[in-house]
Amino acid sequence: SVQQADLLSRVNRWLRDGGADRPIVPAEERSIELFDDEKAIAKRIGGATTLWTAGRLGPDLLRYENVPMPFPYRQVGNGDRVLMVENTAAFRSCSRLLASDSDHPYFAVAFGQGAWAPKTVPSVVELPAAITALDYWGDLDPNGLAITRDVLEVARKLGLVARAHSELWRMTLAERPVPHASAPRS
């Protein structure tokens, strides 16, 4: 197609002009350099099943790497586990509680950022500690459970022991809401 010819022409010029000797950079940077679109590589423009297959266009040829989305974390100890939580309130509470107690297996509490959590999990390997396991605690609703499933799947693919922190969920469910008076009727 015309789009594929343009894409391959750009790659050819880039390789001819020393592209193979350029440093490896994040995919978005190489994408903007080659295709004037920072998402072109992620979208696999020109044909995901034709041009972007093994042995054709890819990170080795185009000298890029897929960089995991970073996540905020707070170091809370010296363990080899990370507790990732879905939302800001849980992040704040868990960070404070674990930082005040040294009898736990955690190195850090990570903020999963809701639906972004699965995309941030690969950042665990960049922490300044040898992390072997990830525990996840999120919302108990359909979206929260789907996020939990996806986080655990990504963590396991990275070789981490991964589990949902069911004890935190049990504690949450055991809490009784504060009774309140009904709203006055008019």
Buried (B, 14 or more C-beta within 10 A) or exposed (E): EEEEEEBBEBBEEBBEEEBEEBEEBEBBBBBBBBBEEBEBBEEBBBBEEEBBEEEEBEEEBBBBEEBBEEBBBBBBBEBBBBBBBBBEEBBBEBBEEBBEEEEBBBBBBBBBBBEEBBBBBBBBEEBEBEBBBBBBBBBEEEEBEEBBEBBBEBBBEBEBEBBBBEEBBEEEEEEEEEEEEEEEEE
